[in-house]
Structure formats: structure tokens, C-alpha cells
Amino acid sequence: MGASDPVWKLRPGATEWSLTEIVCHLRDVDQEVNLPRMHSVIEAENPFISAADTDPWATERDYQSQSGSAALKDFIQAREAICRFLEGQPEAIWRRTARHAIFGPTQLAEMVGWILDHDRIHLEQLRVTRQRVEIAITAQAAGDGDQSSTPAFGAR
């Protein structure tokens, strides 16, 4: 899937995210939520971790107009930064505590688990979105439907 591949921008439904929007979301959450939270837990005693409502960023930051392939590269770099940060920490750091606005008392190990859960949700979303978009493109190319009735071309 190249940088100019239309699959990046197509949405499987009017209210669903495109591949570009999903990858931009993952990138920004790692850069602006996950890594700063880890720094807080490691650098402060039992810090308060506020909740983050990141879904509105897709519209506020106009993810759809961004490059999906560039966002993917940036996400990979952000995730590598998190891995580098964590791999240099002593074993005891995983038990460092924090107070989360929604989940209450927690530890760094649990917070990393939340990141992995979030990843799994969006990896499945990426898989399903790509599959649905490619099916719609194939159907349209075969003349099985016009663009206005193809779910992959839903506007948001």
C-alpha cells in the first residue's frame, strides 16, 4: 500500500475512520498521551493521570487530510521511543504507582497493558477497515455498484 493508494483515505461507513485516521490516532496517542504519562509515573511520586478524550482529534486535527503512510512512519518512531524509554528502566519501575482519573490507583505495568489493549482494538479496526474498503473497491471496479452506494466511499 503506497503513499498515494486511495485505500488510505476511504471510510467503510459515514461515521467510521479511514486507515489514515486510525494511524494518526495511534501516532498522536503515543506521542501526546502514552509517553508523557510514563514519564510522569517514573519522574513523580504517585502522580495524578488525567483522562484523555482523543477521539475528537480526528476532526479537530483533520486527520483525513494527512498522509497515512507518513503517519504510520511517525507512529513507528513514537512507539520505538516508548520502547527505548522503558527498556532502560530498572525492574522496580514497573511497580511505580499513579492515580488515574477514571481507573483509580494503578501501576506502570498496568498502564502499559492498557496501551497494548488499545493497540489490539485499533489493529482489528485497521484489518476490518482495509478489508471492507478493498471489497468495496473491487465491487466498484467490477461494476457491481456505483460510488454513491459503496460503503467505502461514505463521507464523514
C-alpha atoms as a printed R data frame, in Angstrom:
    type eleno elety resid chain resno       x      y       z
1   ATOM     1    CA   MET     A     1   0.000  0.000   0.000
2   ATOM     2    CA   GLY     A     2   1.805  3.085  -1.263
3   ATOM     3    CA   ALA     A     3   1.565  6.652  -0.014
4   ATOM     4    CA   SER     A     4  -0.831  7.622  -2.798
5   ATOM     5    CA   ASP     A     5  -3.002  4.496  -2.542
6   ATOM     6    CA   PRO     A     6  -6.646  5.599  -2.213
7   ATOM     7    CA   VAL     A     7  -7.243  2.844   0.345
8   ATOM     8    CA   TRP     A     8  -5.688  5.147   2.984
9   ATOM     9    CA   LYS     A     9  -8.474  7.748   2.694
10  ATOM    10    CA   LEU     A    10 -11.607  5.682   2.173
11  ATOM    11    CA   ARG     A    11 -14.025  5.117   5.016
12  ATOM    12    CA   PRO     A    12 -16.055  1.920   5.329
13  ATOM    13    CA   GLY     A    13 -19.028  3.948   6.571
14  ATOM    14    CA   ALA     A    14 -20.100  7.526   7.060
15  ATOM    15    CA   THR     A    15 -19.194  7.585  10.762
16  ATOM    16    CA   GLU     A    16 -16.148  5.300  10.648
17  ATOM    17    CA   TRP     A    17 -12.490  6.246  10.435
18  ATOM    18    CA   SER     A    18 -10.289  5.684   7.404
19  ATOM    19    CA   LEU     A    19  -6.940  3.896   7.698
20  ATOM    20    CA   THR     A    20  -5.269  7.321   7.750
21  ATOM    21    CA   GLU     A    21  -7.414  8.490  10.658
22  ATOM    22    CA   ILE     A    22  -6.742  5.321  12.666
23  ATOM    23    CA   VAL     A    23  -2.980  5.559  12.206
24  ATOM    24    CA   CYS     A    24  -2.959  9.299  13.017
25  ATOM    25    CA   HIS     A    25  -4.882  8.491  16.203
26  ATOM    26    CA   LEU     A    26  -2.345  5.846  17.238
27  ATOM    27    CA   ARG     A    27   0.554  8.207  16.478
28  ATOM    28    CA   ASP     A    28  -0.858 11.109  18.478
29  ATOM    29    CA   VAL     A    29  -1.908  8.974  21.435
30  ATOM    30    CA   ASP     A    30   1.612  7.543  21.708
31  ATOM    31    CA   GLN     A    31   3.295 10.940  21.320
32  ATOM    32    CA   GLU     A    32   0.952 13.048  23.430
33  ATOM    33    CA   VAL     A    33  -0.650 10.676  25.934
34  ATOM    34    CA   ASN     A    34   1.280  7.437  26.451
35  ATOM    35    CA   LEU     A    35   4.879  8.631  26.582
36  ATOM    36    CA   PRO     A    36   4.142 11.705  28.751
37  ATOM    37    CA   ARG     A    37   2.170  9.517  31.171
38  ATOM    38    CA   MET     A    38   5.087  7.116  31.502
39  ATOM    39    CA   HIS     A    39   7.447  9.994  32.184
40  ATOM    40    CA   SER     A    40   5.058 11.241  34.897
41  ATOM    41    CA   VAL     A    41   4.896  7.872  36.613
42  ATOM    42    CA   ILE     A    42   8.657  7.447  36.581
43  ATOM    43    CA   GLU     A    43   9.598 11.025  37.461
44  ATOM    44    CA   ALA     A    44   6.988 11.847  40.127
45  ATOM    45    CA   GLU     A    45   5.701 10.101  43.227
46  ATOM    46    CA   ASN     A    46   2.209  8.678  42.685
47  ATOM    47    CA   PRO     A    47   1.200 11.287  40.053
48  ATOM    48    CA   PHE     A    48  -2.363 12.044  39.044
49  ATOM    49    CA   ILE     A    49  -3.015 10.892  35.462
50  ATOM    50    CA   SER     A    50  -5.856 12.779  33.820
51  ATOM    51    CA   ALA     A    51  -8.242 11.183  31.349
52  ATOM    52    CA   ALA     A    52  -7.702 11.963  27.670
53  ATOM    53    CA   ASP     A    53 -10.553 12.218  25.175
54  ATOM    54    CA   THR     A    54  -8.600 11.692  21.967
55  ATOM    55    CA   ASP     A    55 -11.342 10.662  19.530
56  ATOM    56    CA   PRO     A    56 -12.308 14.283  18.716
57  ATOM    57    CA   TRP     A    57  -8.748 14.858  17.487
58  ATOM    58    CA   ALA     A    58  -9.655 13.113  14.215
59  ATOM    59    CA   THR     A    59 -11.868 16.043  13.275
60  ATOM    60    CA   GLU     A    60 -10.095 18.807  15.200
61  ATOM    61    CA   ARG     A    61  -6.743 17.955  13.630
62  ATOM    62    CA   ASP     A    62  -8.205 16.966  10.265
63  ATOM    63    CA   TYR     A    63  -6.537 13.571  10.222
64  ATOM    64    CA   GLN     A    64  -8.239 12.770   6.929
65  ATOM    65    CA   SER     A    65  -6.161 15.401   5.110
66  ATOM    66    CA   GLN     A    66  -2.873 13.980   6.431
67  ATOM    67    CA   SER     A    67  -0.671 11.347   4.811
68  ATOM    68    CA   GLY     A    68  -1.449  7.868   6.105
69  ATOM    69    CA   SER     A    69   1.964  6.500   5.194
70  ATOM    70    CA   ALA     A    70   3.730  9.428   6.907
71  ATOM    71    CA   ALA     A    71   1.535  8.976   9.990
72  ATOM    72    CA   LEU     A    72   2.458  5.276  10.060
73  ATOM    73    CA   LYS     A    73   6.172  6.129   9.966
74  ATOM    74    CA   ASP     A    74   5.672  8.673  12.762
75  ATOM    75    CA   PHE     A    75   3.702  6.139  14.822
76  ATOM    76    CA   ILE     A    76   6.503  3.594  14.452
77  ATOM    77    CA   GLN     A    77   9.020  6.210  15.613
78  ATOM    78    CA   ALA     A    78   6.808  7.153  18.580
79  ATOM    79    CA   ARG     A    79   6.405  3.520  19.594
80  ATOM    80    CA   GLU     A    80  10.149  2.926  19.274
81  ATOM    81    CA   ALA     A    81  10.708  5.932  21.565
82  ATOM    82    CA   ILE     A    82   8.408  4.370  24.171
83  ATOM    83    CA   CYS     A    83  10.245  1.040  23.902
84  ATOM    84    CA   ARG     A    84  13.655  2.715  24.249
85  ATOM    85    CA   PHE     A    85  12.433  4.673  27.258
86  ATOM    86    CA   LEU     A    86  11.083  1.583  29.003
87  ATOM    87    CA   GLU     A    87  13.924 -0.800  28.196
88  ATOM    88    CA   GLY     A    88  16.419  1.373  30.020
89  ATOM    89    CA   GLN     A    89  14.424  1.358  33.251
90  ATOM    90    CA   PRO     A    90  15.116 -0.852  36.283
91  ATOM    91    CA   GLU     A    91  12.741 -3.738  37.060
92  ATOM    92    CA   ALA     A    92  11.215 -1.922  40.047
93  ATOM    93    CA   ILE     A    93   9.867  0.827  37.799
94  ATOM    94    CA   TRP     A    94   7.014 -1.425  36.647
95  ATOM    95    CA   ARG     A    95   5.528 -1.245  40.168
96  ATOM    96    CA   ARG     A    96   5.551  2.560  40.323
97  ATOM    97    CA   THR     A    97   2.115  3.858  41.207
98  ATOM    98    CA   ALA     A    98  -0.160  6.518  39.788
99  ATOM    99    CA   ARG     A    99  -3.722  7.719  40.312
100 ATOM   100    CA   HIS     A   100  -5.753  7.608  37.101
101 ATOM   101    CA   ALA     A   101  -8.774  9.905  36.763
102 ATOM   102    CA   ILE     A   102 -11.029  7.064  35.595
103 ATOM   103    CA   PHE     A   103  -9.367  3.816  36.676
104 ATOM   104    CA   GLY     A   104  -8.101  4.941  40.079
105 ATOM   105    CA   PRO     A   105  -4.938  3.518  41.656
106 ATOM   106    CA   THR     A   106  -2.697  1.815  39.116
107 ATOM   107    CA   GLN     A   107   0.893  0.894  38.328
108 ATOM   108    CA   LEU     A   108   3.075  1.458  35.294
109 ATOM   109    CA   ALA     A   109   2.797 -2.219  34.303
110 ATOM   110    CA   GLU     A   110  -0.990 -1.939  34.186
111 ATOM   111    CA   MET     A   111  -0.780  1.293  32.181
112 ATOM   112    CA   VAL     A   112   1.400 -0.425  29.591
113 ATOM   113    CA   GLY     A   113  -1.243 -3.160  29.464
114 ATOM   114    CA   TRP     A   114  -3.831 -0.501  28.608
115 ATOM   115    CA   ILE     A   115  -1.643  0.633  25.708
116 ATOM   116    CA   LEU     A   116  -1.496 -2.923  24.401
117 ATOM   117    CA   ASP     A   117  -5.273 -3.303  24.750
118 ATOM   118    CA   HIS     A   118  -5.736 -0.040  22.847
119 ATOM   119    CA   ASP     A   119  -3.383 -1.319  20.138
120 ATOM   120    CA   ARG     A   120  -5.320 -4.573  19.775
121 ATOM   121    CA   ILE     A   121  -8.593 -2.688  19.338
122 ATOM   122    CA   HIS     A   122  -7.159 -0.480  16.611
123 ATOM   123    CA   LEU     A   123  -5.219 -3.266  14.884
124 ATOM   124    CA   GLU     A   124  -8.508 -5.112  14.466
125 ATOM   125    CA   GLN     A   125 -10.131 -1.884  13.291
126 ATOM   126    CA   LEU     A   126  -7.340 -1.446  10.717
127 ATOM   127    CA   ARG     A   127  -7.765 -5.028   9.494
128 ATOM   128    CA   VAL     A   128 -11.532 -4.773   9.142
129 ATOM   129    CA   THR     A   129 -11.405 -1.305   7.580
130 ATOM   130    CA   ARG     A   130  -8.869 -2.336   4.969
131 ATOM   131    CA   GLN     A   131 -10.835 -5.481   4.162
132 ATOM   132    CA   ARG     A   132 -14.128 -3.609   3.793
133 ATOM   133    CA   VAL     A   133 -12.579 -0.831   1.708
134 ATOM   134    CA   GLU     A   134 -10.829 -3.282  -0.629
135 ATOM   135    CA   ILE     A   135 -14.044 -5.298  -1.094
136 ATOM   136    CA   ALA     A   136 -15.901 -2.110  -1.983
137 ATOM   137    CA   ILE     A   137 -13.186 -1.028  -4.438
138 ATOM   138    CA   THR     A   138 -13.244 -4.453  -6.091
139 ATOM   139    CA   ALA     A   139 -17.038 -4.386  -6.338
140 ATOM   140    CA   GLN     A   140 -16.993 -0.924  -7.852
141 ATOM   141    CA   ALA     A   141 -14.289 -1.867 -10.354
142 ATOM   142    CA   ALA     A   142 -16.355 -4.882 -11.387
143 ATOM   143    CA   GLY     A   143 -19.360 -2.643 -11.930
144 ATOM   144    CA   ASP     A   144 -21.329 -4.122  -9.039
145 ATOM   145    CA   GLY     A   145 -22.314 -0.737  -7.664
146 ATOM   146    CA   ASP     A   146 -21.946  2.962  -8.113
147 ATOM   147    CA   GLN     A   147 -19.735  5.099  -5.905
148 ATOM   148    CA   SER     A   148 -22.631  6.669  -4.001
149 ATOM   149    CA   SER     A   149 -23.889  3.299  -2.722
150 ATOM   150    CA   THR     A   150 -20.495  1.818  -1.879
151 ATOM   151    CA   PRO     A   151 -19.897  1.895   1.910
152 ATOM   152    CA   ALA     A   152 -16.179  2.512   1.438
153 ATOM   153    CA   PHE     A   153 -16.934  5.905  -0.009
154 ATOM   154    CA   GLY     A   154 -19.021  7.144   2.900
155 ATOM   155    CA   ALA     A   155 -18.482 10.754   3.825
156 ATOM   156    CA   ARG     A   156 -17.869 11.775   7.379
